[in-house]
């Protein structure tokens, strides 16, 4: 009788309980000898949890079962060696039966070749799954309790992120990593693309993540979006649903402000978040710097978009190929219903950049500019009021934390000042009139001044991103008349 033995330990079990692989293999071998079966063929799973089936040796064993369907026994010392989830156990058992294999547990003393054995399997599977969920629940409650009192017990319950180490139970700077973070943050704000910094970290400086891997755009962004960098401890922010990571509502987070030394100041951190958010909303054309105004240029005759288009021509006189970059009307290209159909790229882009520079140097009240109403209409009063209500709850939590001796009076003062600053900004937004042209002009000019240094950057992607923060639409008439509508 062919027997496939599956011993498994996780790292924790091996260290704490002594439930070793050797012990399991000896027990399975003895069981086979007592039953008069062949010695087992072992598929040894070392250091993998039974919470799912994403394990290399069980995958190899299932492949063996499929290729050798003459039949046999799948043997473990206990049911939970195979899996701790009832659904997985029943699915595996169905798979084994399909290929003429029965599952046997050496310790629990049952096999699935009999109805009684299948009944016991299901009962034990339900108990194992229940116990795992209860254990998981207890662990989570315990971790939440520790997180809420982390100021008092100083116990680190999360791994340090890049930029920090844990020494004597406290979060401290990793000097080399923290310097890299500070320099990268300054570079990002100055307009250097993240991909260039990532390339430098990977290819030139040989900087690795905490897991020893190369940096990707995803891991780089996640690092600079972590509140840990400003000295805050945040727990219970996300949870997993299968392989998907889901962010909980902010009121469920456990946040301890100024818990450890900060690498970045809060102003720099907020500017980075705004930068990442603006890049996220630019759209699929952002990665292409050939056309700075993609998606913004509109034909004033037919209302269709004017998209970037490259044309080639050959000059016999000069004996060379000429390349022409244009913004071409979709109405002309796809429907042939528009005559004034193109404008030269370089001419239009230079004009727009110069307009932004001129605007940044203008005084409000003296301009005749068109300002989009789109952003004004999205100013939802209810959203602002909701944010104000959240600030009240946030402040109340800080007061409760102070009353429970979780934070100091100094911590409460800092938190109060921060909340009051956020409140003033939101209240100012409520007071902004919806139809005050001069107010709108002030905001447009203010934004143009902030973006001026990015507009003159040598990096076209930086320029492209900056233009999208300022302009809603560029309308072209007769291939030469340009009307710019600014974002208010």
Secondary structure as UniProt FT lines:
FT   STRAND          3..5
FT   STRAND          8..9
FT   HELIX           11..16
FT   HELIX           21..35
FT   STRAND          41..42
FT   STRAND          45..46
FT   HELIX           56..67
FT   TURN            69..70
FT   STRAND          72..76
FT   HELIX           79..82
FT   HELIX           86..98
FT   TURN            99..100
FT   STRAND          101..105
FT   TURN            106..109
FT   STRAND          110..111
FT   TURN            112..113
FT   HELIX           115..148
FT   HELIX           150..153
FT   TURN            162..163
FT   STRAND          164..167
FT   TURN            168..169
FT   STRAND          170..173
FT   HELIX           175..190
FT   HELIX           194..199
FT   HELIX           200..204
FT   TURN            210..211
FT   HELIX           217..224
FT   HELIX           227..230
FT   STRAND          233..235
FT   STRAND          238..241
FT   TURN            242..243
FT   STRAND          244..247
FT   HELIX           250..252
FT   STRAND          254..256
FT   TURN            257..258
FT   HELIX           266..280
FT   HELIX           284..287
FT   TURN            292..296
FT   STRAND          297..299
FT   TURN            300..302
FT   STRAND          305..315
FT   TURN            316..319
FT   STRAND          320..329
FT   HELIX           331..335
FT   STRAND          342..344
FT   HELIX           345..360
FT   TURN            364..365
FT   STRAND          370..372
FT   HELIX           374..377
FT   HELIX           381..403
FT   TURN            404..405
FT   HELIX           409..431
FT   TURN            434..435
FT   HELIX           437..455
FT   HELIX           460..470
FT   STRAND          471..477
FT   TURN            478..480
FT   STRAND          481..487
//
